[in-house]
Amino acid sequence: MNTIYSIVGLFSLGALLGMYLLAMVLQNKETPKFVTVLHGLFVATALVILIIYACNEGPDFIASIVLFVMAAAGGAVLVYRDITAKKIPKWLAVTHGLLAAAGFVILLLKVFVQ
């Protein structure tokens, strides 16, 4: 059970950094690349561990995984636009965050309200 708590912790750290990055995007400010990289590392690590965990524990986390993968696809587009100095679409940043938040809420419900 400690593994799932580590996954929740990593997603939590990623979410905090993601909210900071979203605030920067919505204010039309440049996003700090170090924060962007840390955000990506935390959530990518958490997602990989979650997928491995779900393979061993059963299909309870599929909905979360699907939402996180969709958010990751949007995140990849955001990172590409950021590193190529193209304008980051606010709608995409918000959608990315909402997908990730939905996946996180479902994950929390599965972990803490069983």
Biotite code that builds the C-alpha atoms (Angstrom):
import biotite.structure as struc

atoms = struc.array([
    struc.Atom([0.000, 0.000, 0.000], chain_id="A", res_id=1, res_name="MET", atom_name="CA", element="C"),
    struc.Atom([2.986, 2.322, 0.442], chain_id="A", res_id=2, res_name="ASN", atom_name="CA", element="C"),
    struc.Atom([3.473, 2.379, -3.328], chain_id="A", res_id=3, res_name="THR", atom_name="CA", element="C"),
    struc.Atom([0.077, 3.930, -3.956], chain_id="A", res_id=4, res_name="ILE", atom_name="CA", element="C"),
    struc.Atom([0.764, 6.596, -1.326], chain_id="A", res_id=5, res_name="TYR", atom_name="CA", element="C"),
    struc.Atom([4.045, 7.413, -3.069], chain_id="A", res_id=6, res_name="SER", atom_name="CA", element="C"),
    struc.Atom([2.137, 7.728, -6.348], chain_id="A", res_id=7, res_name="ILE", atom_name="CA", element="C"),
    struc.Atom([-0.361, 10.109, -4.734], chain_id="A", res_id=8, res_name="VAL", atom_name="CA", element="C"),
    struc.Atom([2.511, 12.118, -3.256], chain_id="A", res_id=9, res_name="GLY", atom_name="CA", element="C"),
    struc.Atom([4.290, 12.455, -6.599], chain_id="A", res_id=10, res_name="LEU", atom_name="CA", element="C"),
    struc.Atom([1.065, 13.495, -8.340], chain_id="A", res_id=11, res_name="PHE", atom_name="CA", element="C"),
    struc.Atom([0.441, 16.005, -5.523], chain_id="A", res_id=12, res_name="SER", atom_name="CA", element="C"),
    struc.Atom([3.853, 17.606, -5.985], chain_id="A", res_id=13, res_name="LEU", atom_name="CA", element="C"),
    struc.Atom([3.310, 17.659, -9.736], chain_id="A", res_id=14, res_name="GLY", atom_name="CA", element="C"),
    struc.Atom([-0.109, 19.240, -9.278], chain_id="A", res_id=15, res_name="ALA", atom_name="CA", element="C"),
    struc.Atom([1.284, 22.042, -7.126], chain_id="A", res_id=16, res_name="LEU", atom_name="CA", element="C"),
    struc.Atom([3.921, 22.840, -9.715], chain_id="A", res_id=17, res_name="LEU", atom_name="CA", element="C"),
    struc.Atom([1.312, 22.540, -12.466], chain_id="A", res_id=18, res_name="GLY", atom_name="CA", element="C"),
    struc.Atom([-0.940, 25.096, -10.779], chain_id="A", res_id=19, res_name="MET", atom_name="CA", element="C"),
    struc.Atom([1.995, 27.494, -10.572], chain_id="A", res_id=20, res_name="TYR", atom_name="CA", element="C"),
    struc.Atom([2.755, 26.966, -14.269], chain_id="A", res_id=21, res_name="LEU", atom_name="CA", element="C"),
    struc.Atom([-0.901, 27.442, -15.211], chain_id="A", res_id=22, res_name="LEU", atom_name="CA", element="C"),
    struc.Atom([-0.971, 30.721, -13.298], chain_id="A", res_id=23, res_name="ALA", atom_name="CA", element="C"),
    struc.Atom([2.076, 31.876, -15.271], chain_id="A", res_id=24, res_name="MET", atom_name="CA", element="C"),
    struc.Atom([0.443, 30.924, -18.586], chain_id="A", res_id=25, res_name="VAL", atom_name="CA", element="C"),
    struc.Atom([-2.826, 32.657, -17.711], chain_id="A", res_id=26, res_name="LEU", atom_name="CA", element="C"),
    struc.Atom([-0.890, 35.828, -16.814], chain_id="A", res_id=27, res_name="GLN", atom_name="CA", element="C"),
    struc.Atom([1.003, 35.683, -20.137], chain_id="A", res_id=28, res_name="ASN", atom_name="CA", element="C"),
    struc.Atom([4.299, 35.287, -18.284], chain_id="A", res_id=29, res_name="LYS", atom_name="CA", element="C"),
    struc.Atom([7.167, 33.064, -19.326], chain_id="A", res_id=30, res_name="GLU", atom_name="CA", element="C"),
    struc.Atom([7.190, 29.731, -17.542], chain_id="A", res_id=31, res_name="THR", atom_name="CA", element="C"),
    struc.Atom([10.362, 28.805, -15.653], chain_id="A", res_id=32, res_name="PRO", atom_name="CA", element="C"),
    struc.Atom([11.903, 25.855, -17.502], chain_id="A", res_id=33, res_name="LYS", atom_name="CA", element="C"),
    struc.Atom([13.226, 24.256, -14.316], chain_id="A", res_id=34, res_name="PHE", atom_name="CA", element="C"),
    struc.Atom([9.710, 24.175, -12.843], chain_id="A", res_id=35, res_name="VAL", atom_name="CA", element="C"),
    struc.Atom([8.357, 22.775, -16.110], chain_id="A", res_id=36, res_name="THR", atom_name="CA", element="C"),
    struc.Atom([10.924, 19.974, -16.062], chain_id="A", res_id=37, res_name="VAL", atom_name="CA", element="C"),
    struc.Atom([10.273, 19.161, -12.398], chain_id="A", res_id=38, res_name="LEU", atom_name="CA", element="C"),
    struc.Atom([6.512, 19.089, -13.020], chain_id="A", res_id=39, res_name="HIS", atom_name="CA", element="C"),
    struc.Atom([6.996, 16.691, -15.922], chain_id="A", res_id=40, res_name="GLY", atom_name="CA", element="C"),
    struc.Atom([9.378, 14.446, -13.994], chain_id="A", res_id=41, res_name="LEU", atom_name="CA", element="C"),
    struc.Atom([7.077, 14.153, -10.975], chain_id="A", res_id=42, res_name="PHE", atom_name="CA", element="C"),
    struc.Atom([3.944, 13.338, -12.948], chain_id="A", res_id=43, res_name="VAL", atom_name="CA", element="C"),
    struc.Atom([5.640, 11.109, -15.531], chain_id="A", res_id=44, res_name="ALA", atom_name="CA", element="C"),
    struc.Atom([7.269, 9.082, -12.766], chain_id="A", res_id=45, res_name="THR", atom_name="CA", element="C"),
    struc.Atom([3.961, 8.832, -10.912], chain_id="A", res_id=46, res_name="ALA", atom_name="CA", element="C"),
    struc.Atom([2.144, 7.749, -14.078], chain_id="A", res_id=47, res_name="LEU", atom_name="CA", element="C"),
    struc.Atom([4.657, 5.022, -14.916], chain_id="A", res_id=48, res_name="VAL", atom_name="CA", element="C"),
    struc.Atom([4.560, 3.682, -11.359], chain_id="A", res_id=49, res_name="ILE", atom_name="CA", element="C"),
    struc.Atom([0.738, 3.844, -11.390], chain_id="A", res_id=50, res_name="LEU", atom_name="CA", element="C"),
    struc.Atom([0.598, 1.824, -14.614], chain_id="A", res_id=51, res_name="ILE", atom_name="CA", element="C"),
    struc.Atom([2.945, -0.807, -13.155], chain_id="A", res_id=52, res_name="ILE", atom_name="CA", element="C"),
    struc.Atom([0.957, -0.843, -9.923], chain_id="A", res_id=53, res_name="TYR", atom_name="CA", element="C"),
    struc.Atom([-2.331, -1.266, -11.820], chain_id="A", res_id=54, res_name="ALA", atom_name="CA", element="C"),
    struc.Atom([-0.874, -4.152, -13.846], chain_id="A", res_id=55, res_name="CYS", atom_name="CA", element="C"),
    struc.Atom([-0.114, -5.956, -10.591], chain_id="A", res_id=56, res_name="ASN", atom_name="CA", element="C"),
    struc.Atom([-3.163, -4.962, -8.533], chain_id="A", res_id=57, res_name="GLU", atom_name="CA", element="C"),
    struc.Atom([-6.025, -5.027, -11.042], chain_id="A", res_id=58, res_name="GLY", atom_name="CA", element="C"),
    struc.Atom([-8.085, -2.664, -13.190], chain_id="A", res_id=59, res_name="PRO", atom_name="CA", element="C"),
    struc.Atom([-9.283, -0.302, -10.434], chain_id="A", res_id=60, res_name="ASP", atom_name="CA", element="C"),
    struc.Atom([-7.106, 2.549, -11.676], chain_id="A", res_id=61, res_name="PHE", atom_name="CA", element="C"),
    struc.Atom([-7.867, 2.411, -15.421], chain_id="A", res_id=62, res_name="ILE", atom_name="CA", element="C"),
    struc.Atom([-10.057, 5.540, -15.468], chain_id="A", res_id=63, res_name="ALA", atom_name="CA", element="C"),
    struc.Atom([-7.328, 7.520, -13.713], chain_id="A", res_id=64, res_name="SER", atom_name="CA", element="C"),
    struc.Atom([-4.668, 6.213, -16.060], chain_id="A", res_id=65, res_name="ILE", atom_name="CA", element="C"),
    struc.Atom([-6.705, 7.103, -19.159], chain_id="A", res_id=66, res_name="VAL", atom_name="CA", element="C"),
    struc.Atom([-7.249, 10.674, -17.936], chain_id="A", res_id=67, res_name="LEU", atom_name="CA", element="C"),
    struc.Atom([-3.588, 11.058, -16.963], chain_id="A", res_id=68, res_name="PHE", atom_name="CA", element="C"),
    struc.Atom([-2.448, 9.779, -20.370], chain_id="A", res_id=69, res_name="VAL", atom_name="CA", element="C"),
    struc.Atom([-4.765, 12.257, -22.104], chain_id="A", res_id=70, res_name="MET", atom_name="CA", element="C"),
    struc.Atom([-3.363, 15.028, -19.895], chain_id="A", res_id=71, res_name="ALA", atom_name="CA", element="C"),
    struc.Atom([0.176, 13.869, -20.700], chain_id="A", res_id=72, res_name="ALA", atom_name="CA", element="C"),
    struc.Atom([-0.525, 14.155, -24.426], chain_id="A", res_id=73, res_name="ALA", atom_name="CA", element="C"),
    struc.Atom([-1.645, 17.736, -23.939], chain_id="A", res_id=74, res_name="GLY", atom_name="CA", element="C"),
    struc.Atom([1.342, 18.352, -21.687], chain_id="A", res_id=75, res_name="GLY", atom_name="CA", element="C"),
    struc.Atom([3.710, 17.145, -24.392], chain_id="A", res_id=76, res_name="ALA", atom_name="CA", element="C"),
    struc.Atom([2.216, 19.680, -26.801], chain_id="A", res_id=77, res_name="VAL", atom_name="CA", element="C"),
    struc.Atom([2.536, 22.411, -24.172], chain_id="A", res_id=78, res_name="LEU", atom_name="CA", element="C"),
    struc.Atom([6.201, 21.585, -23.526], chain_id="A", res_id=79, res_name="VAL", atom_name="CA", element="C"),
    struc.Atom([6.957, 21.527, -27.252], chain_id="A", res_id=80, res_name="TYR", atom_name="CA", element="C"),
    struc.Atom([5.344, 24.935, -27.757], chain_id="A", res_id=81, res_name="ARG", atom_name="CA", element="C"),
    struc.Atom([7.157, 26.278, -24.694], chain_id="A", res_id=82, res_name="ASP", atom_name="CA", element="C"),
    struc.Atom([10.646, 25.156, -25.742], chain_id="A", res_id=83, res_name="ILE", atom_name="CA", element="C"),
    struc.Atom([10.111, 26.384, -29.319], chain_id="A", res_id=84, res_name="THR", atom_name="CA", element="C"),
    struc.Atom([9.051, 29.796, -27.958], chain_id="A", res_id=85, res_name="ALA", atom_name="CA", element="C"),
    struc.Atom([5.572, 29.558, -29.461], chain_id="A", res_id=86, res_name="LYS", atom_name="CA", element="C"),
    struc.Atom([2.565, 31.009, -27.685], chain_id="A", res_id=87, res_name="LYS", atom_name="CA", element="C"),
    struc.Atom([0.962, 28.524, -25.307], chain_id="A", res_id=88, res_name="ILE", atom_name="CA", element="C"),
    struc.Atom([-2.795, 28.326, -25.908], chain_id="A", res_id=89, res_name="PRO", atom_name="CA", element="C"),
    struc.Atom([-4.585, 29.073, -22.647], chain_id="A", res_id=90, res_name="LYS", atom_name="CA", element="C"),
    struc.Atom([-7.420, 26.716, -23.529], chain_id="A", res_id=91, res_name="TRP", atom_name="CA", element="C"),
    struc.Atom([-4.948, 23.847, -23.902], chain_id="A", res_id=92, res_name="LEU", atom_name="CA", element="C"),
    struc.Atom([-3.227, 24.637, -20.602], chain_id="A", res_id=93, res_name="ALA", atom_name="CA", element="C"),
    struc.Atom([-6.596, 24.745, -18.809], chain_id="A", res_id=94, res_name="VAL", atom_name="CA", element="C"),
    struc.Atom([-7.804, 21.532, -20.495], chain_id="A", res_id=95, res_name="THR", atom_name="CA", element="C"),
    struc.Atom([-4.528, 19.801, -19.587], chain_id="A", res_id=96, res_name="HIS", atom_name="CA", element="C"),
    struc.Atom([-5.000, 20.831, -15.964], chain_id="A", res_id=97, res_name="GLY", atom_name="CA", element="C"),
    struc.Atom([-8.653, 19.795, -15.852], chain_id="A", res_id=98, res_name="LEU", atom_name="CA", element="C"),
    struc.Atom([-7.913, 16.342, -17.277], chain_id="A", res_id=99, res_name="LEU", atom_name="CA", element="C"),
    struc.Atom([-5.116, 15.839, -14.786], chain_id="A", res_id=100, res_name="ALA", atom_name="CA", element="C"),
    struc.Atom([-7.275, 17.103, -11.911], chain_id="A", res_id=101, res_name="ALA", atom_name="CA", element="C"),
    struc.Atom([-10.077, 14.719, -12.879], chain_id="A", res_id=102, res_name="ALA", atom_name="CA", element="C"),
    struc.Atom([-7.619, 11.817, -12.995], chain_id="A", res_id=103, res_name="GLY", atom_name="CA", element="C"),
    struc.Atom([-6.235, 12.848, -9.618], chain_id="A", res_id=104, res_name="PHE", atom_name="CA", element="C"),
    struc.Atom([-9.675, 13.062, -7.997], chain_id="A", res_id=105, res_name="VAL", atom_name="CA", element="C"),
    struc.Atom([-10.581, 9.606, -9.306], chain_id="A", res_id=106, res_name="ILE", atom_name="CA", element="C"),
    struc.Atom([-7.246, 8.274, -8.047], chain_id="A", res_id=107, res_name="LEU", atom_name="CA", element="C"),
    struc.Atom([-7.860, 9.772, -4.597], chain_id="A", res_id=108, res_name="LEU", atom_name="CA", element="C"),
    struc.Atom([-11.356, 8.296, -4.475], chain_id="A", res_id=109, res_name="LEU", atom_name="CA", element="C"),
    struc.Atom([-10.007, 4.836, -5.361], chain_id="A", res_id=110, res_name="LYS", atom_name="CA", element="C"),
    struc.Atom([-7.224, 5.064, -2.794], chain_id="A", res_id=111, res_name="VAL", atom_name="CA", element="C"),
    struc.Atom([-9.046, 6.636, 0.156], chain_id="A", res_id=112, res_name="PHE", atom_name="CA", element="C"),
    struc.Atom([-12.743, 5.759, -0.372], chain_id="A", res_id=113, res_name="VAL", atom_name="CA", element="C"),
    struc.Atom([-12.742, 2.053, -1.068], chain_id="A", res_id=114, res_name="GLN", atom_name="CA", element="C"),
])
